[in-house]
Amino acid sequence: MGQGYVGLPVAMQAVVRGYSVIGYDVDDVRVKRLNVGESYVEDVSDSVLQDALATGRYRATTAERDCAGFDIAVITVPTPLRDGIPDLSYIEASAHTLGRYLRPGATVVLESTTYPGTTEELVKPILEEMSGLLAGPDFHLGYSPERIDPGNPTWTFINTPKVVSGIDAASLAAVDGFYSSLVERTVPVAGTKEAELTKLLENTFRHVNIALVNELAMFAGDLGIDVWSAIDAASSKPFGYMRFTPGPGVGGHCLPIDPSYLSWRVRRSLGHTFRFVELANDVNDHMPDYVVRRLTYGLNRRRKAVNGSRILLLGLAYKRNTSDSRESPSRLVAERLVALGADIRAVDTHVALGVLPAGIELVSLTAEELRQADAVIMLTDHSDFDLDLVAAHAAYVLDTRRVVPAADHVEYL
């Protein structure tokens, strides 16, 4: 259920391991692309998809009736926030669909990131109501948080340990048995709530630590201290420290959203504020504003205003070497600069034209484009950017990732 950056890799590996797979998605355009062997997920190449189609054991569909007869169903649909409140409508719709075709002995696994309790308090009642079956005695139900890191060539779906859980021992055995056939190692946990909390803990840990170094970078800049040098030095410690680096903010589905699921659950169930999450949200949400402020100061020192300046943005995706621009801080930086009257151009060979913010022209990274810009902002450090070209031809660079070679006209966040 869902053939995005989480569901499609699961589907492909299941085909490799001999399963017959139906890839259900509500997006007709996606389904048509999949069925002609055209992948839109970086971690799944066209050739891998075409090999899966050639086996005759994979087919994408938008037809609910094609869900009939399943032995195992994996829900990998989005769980966005709407005005700070978790939107579980995609999970609910998936559960209603699966419930209509649920058979005794089948297994349903939720992978979508959500708050602790969703599997047992939301998915289970829907499946039981729609099917007339009981979770546990009649069918298996579990949760296994997705750990896909888009664009990571080292840690993939197959070699990243997979946390698995079930509502009872039999469900855990069924869920563990399925994923053990797909990945190198599974990590069984006590229950579905613990598995749901595991995912939120992982991303809240990252979110809070990124906020720490982001706020530190702002203060260090005001104090005239090179925060990057301090981070490099601290990273030499072989114990008790983990390296995190500043940036223009956080993006994607996970960091801007997942910790807020945990915060929402704590507030709703316990009446308390999850202060670490709220503070991290505040710091990271304002990093695009800080980037714009730093650029404004940099242009002022060069006797230029943002209004009327030609500014070249490098990278619109939230993460290097991916096309995912969801919640990207680059987009927020672009929108704020457009609102201030800047002439914005952007370079990103990964992000599709249709997702560009209004008022932005997509261009190629050339010496002429760099020379014509009053300022260049490095926002997403894609590996295909020629950094030496940037350093050689740009008049002023604000580098939020510290990847452009050091020079008098290059300023790090």
N, C-alpha and C positions, 0 to 999 in steps of 0.2 A: 504494500500500500504506500505509494509515493516512489517516484523514480528520479529523485534528485541526487545531490552529492553524497547522501547517506544510503538511500535505497538502491541506487544503481550498482555500486560496488558490491553490495550484499547479493544482489541478483546475479551478477556476473560470476562471483565466486561459487554460488550455489550451482550454477550451470556447469562450471568446471568440475565440481565434485559429484556430478551425475544427477542432480535434481532436475525435474521439469518445472520451469518457472514462468509464472504470469506476472508481468510488471504492470500493476494497475496505477494509473495516474489520471487525474481529472483534466489535465492540460492536453488538448487534442493536438496542438502543434508539437509538443514534446513527443507524444506517442508516435506521430507520423515520422518524426526524425529518427526515433529509435528503430522503428521497423524497417527503415531503409539503411540502417547501419551508420547513422550519423550521431555521434555522441556530443553532448554539450557539457559533459563533466570532465574536467582536466585529468582526473585520476583514472578515467576509463577511456582508452584510446578507441578510435574508430575500428581498428583491427581486432581488438578484444571483443567489441560489440558485434562485429561481423562474424567472428568465430562462434560466438554464442548463438547468433541467428542461424548459422549454418548447421548447428547440431539438431535444429528442429525442436529444441527443448527450451527456447525462450521466445516470448512474444509479449509485446507491450499492448495495452488496451485501455480504453476508456469505458468499456461496457461492463457494468456490474455483474452481469450474468456469467462472465468469464471467471469470476471468483469462485464459482461453484466447484465443489469437489476437492477443496484444498485440505492437505494434511497439516501444513504449517503456514501460518500467516504472520508476516512481520510488518508492523506499522511504523513507517518512517516519514511521517508527514510533519509540516512546519507547526511550531507553537509560538506564534508571535505575541508581543504585548500590544494591547490596545488601551491607550491612555493609562498605562501603568498596571493594567489588569491582564492576567494571563488569558489568552484566547485559545481555548481548547476545542473550538468548533471543528477543526480538521480531524482531531482524534475522535471526537464524538461521531462525526460522519463515517469515519472508517469503521468504528465499532458497530454502528447500525448496519452498514453494508455487510460486514463479516458475519454479524449475528444472523442475518437472513440465510446464510449458507453454512453455518457452523454445524458440524457433525460430531457425534460421540467419538472420543479418542483424538480429536484434532488438538493442535497447539496454537495459541495466539501469543505473540510477543510484542510488547510495546518498546520501541527504541527512541521515540521522540523525547526530547528533553522537557521535563515538567517538574512540578512540585511533588514532594513526597506524599504519597497517598493516592495519586491519580489512578494507578493500575487497579487497586482494589476498590476505590470509592467511586470511580467514574466508569472505567472500561468494563469492569466485571458486571455491574448491574445492567448495563446496556446489552452486553452479550447474552446474559441470562434471560433478559426480557424478550429480546428478539428471537432467540433460539428455543426457549423453553427448556434449556439444559442448565445444569448446575456446574459452576466452576469448581474443579476438584474432582468430584465423583464422575462427571461426564466429559469434561474437557480440561486441558491444561492451559494455564495462564501464567505469564511471567513478564519480567522487565529486564532489558539489557541495554544500558546506556550506550549511545553511539560515541565513538572516539575517533572519528574520521578527522584527520588534519589535512585539509586540501592543499595540494602542492608539495607535500612532504614525501620525498622519494625514499627516505630511510625507514620511517615508521608508517606502515600501510595497514589496511584493514586486516590483512592476514597475520602479520607479525606483532601487532599491538595486542597485548592481553585483553581479553573480552570479559567484562564483568557480567555475570548471569545470576538470575534469581527466579523464584517461583512462589506462588501463593501457598504451596505445600510441597512436601518431599517429592511427590510424583511429578508435579509441574516443574520443579527444579531439575529433576533428572531428564525430563523431556527437553527443556530449554538447553541444558548443558549438553545433551547429546547432539542436538542440532548444531550448535555453534562449535562444538569440538570437531565436527566434520568439516568445518569451514576454516577455522583459524588454528594457529599453532598452540595457543594456550588460553584456557578459560579460568576465570576467578569466581567461584561460587560465593555468594554472600547469603546472610541469614534470611532476608526477605526482600520483597519488592520495594518497600520504603527505604531500606538501607541502600539498595541499588540506585534508586532515584536520587537519594541524597549524595551518593558518590559522585555522580555527574556534576551536581551543583557545587559540591565541595571543590572539585578539580578546577572549575572555571571561576569560582569565587576566589580561590587562592591566587590565580593568575590576575584576576581583575584588581584585587586589593594591592598586590605587589607592583603592578604596572602603575596604579594610582600613586603609590609611594614614590617611585622614581620620577614620575611625571611632576609631582609637586616639588620634589627635591630639585629637579632640573630648573623649575621656575625660580625657586629661591636662590639656587646656585648662580643662575644667570644674573639676578639682581645684585648678588654679592661679588660678582666678578670672579667666580670660581669655575674651573673646568670640570663639570660633573662627569663627563665621559672619562676623563683621566682617573677620577676617583672610582668610577665603576670598574674600569680596567684593573686598578690596583686591588680593589676588594675581591675581584674575581680570581685573583691568584690564591686566595685562601682555599685550601682543599677540603674544608669541612665547615658546617654551620652557615654557609652562604650559598645562595642561588642567584645567578645573574639574570637581571631584568633590565631593559633599557627603555629610555623615554621614547615618545613618538607623538604624532599629531592627535592621538586619541585612540579609541578602540572601535572595532567594527565587526561585521559578520553577524551570524545569528547568535553566537555563544556569549561573548563577553558583555555586550551591551544589554543582553536580555536575561540570560540564565540566572545570574545572581539576584536579579529582581524577582524571579519566581520564588526563590528561597525567602527573600525579604517579605514578599507578599504573603506567603504561607505563615511565617512567624507572626506577622501583624494580625492576620485574620484569625489564626487559631489561638494565639497566646496574648495578643494585645500589646506586644512589645515591638520596638523598632530595632531592626538589625543594623546597628550603627556603623559597623565596618562597611557594609554594602552601600548604605546611603551615602557615606562619605566618599567611597570610591566612585560611586556614580557621579557625585558632584564634581570631583576632580577631573575624571576622564571626560565627562560631558563638556567641560569648559576648555579642554585642550585645543580644539579648533579655534576658539576665540583667542587663546594665547598665541597661537601660530600667526593669526592675522595681526595681532598687536605687535609681535616681534617683527613682522614684515613691515608694518607701518613705521616702526622705529628705524629699521634699516633703510627704508626709502627716505625718511626724513633726514637722516645723516648724509644722504646723497642729494639733498635739496630737491626731493621729488615727493609728490603726493600720491596716495593710492588712486585717487580719482584721476582717471585719464592715463594711468600707467598701464603698460602692456606686461602682463604677468603670465609666465609659462609654468604650468603645473606638471610635475612628473609623477604619474601614477594616480589613478582614480579608484582602483580596487582597494579593499580593506587590507589585503594581504598580498605579499610579493608572489609573483608567478601564478596568480589565479585571476579569474574573470569576475569574481564575486564582489559586487559593490554594495551589498546590503549593509546598511547602517555605516557606510564608510565615512570616516572623518574627512577624507579628501573632498567628498561631495559637500560637506558642511563648510569647509574652507572656501571652496569655489563659490558657493552660494553667498557667503558673507562678503567676499571680494567683489562679486558682481553687484551686490546691493550697495557697495561703497563707490561704484562707478568705474571699477577696473575693467580693462579689456583682457579677457581671459582666454587663453588657449591651453590645451592639455595634450599630453602624450601618454597613451596607454594602448599597447597592441593587444591586450587581453580583453578589455572591457568592450562590450558591444555598443555600437552607436546609439541604439535606442534607449540606453540608460543614462545618457549624459544629462546633467542638469541644464536647464534652459540658459541660453546666453553664452554657451561655451563651444568653441570650435576645436575639433580634434585634428591634430597636426602630427607630422613626423618629426622625429628628433634629428634636426640638421644643424650645421654650424650657423646657417643664415637665420634660422628660427631662434637660436640661442642669442645671436648678436642683436636681434631686433627687440628682445625682451628687456624691459627695465629691471626685472627680477625673475629669478627661477626658484621655485620651491620644490625640493625633493620630498615627496609625500609617501610614495610606495616604491620601495627599491627593487623593482623587477630586474632580474638578472640580464635582460637583453638591453638595458640602458648602457650606452657608452659613457661611462663616468669621466674618462679622460677628455672626451669631447666637451662635456659639460663644463669641466674646470677650465678648459682652454678658451672657450668662446663666450661664456656667460659673463656679464658685467658684475652681477651680484647674485649669490646663491644663498638661500636659507635652506639648510639641509636638516630635516627633522630625523634622519636616520643615521647620520654620520657615515656616509658611504662615499661621498664625493671627495677626491683628493684635497688635502689641506692647501689653502692658499689665502692670501690677504683678503680676497673678495668672497671667500667661502665662510659662512657663519653657521655653526652648529647649534641645534636647539639647546 
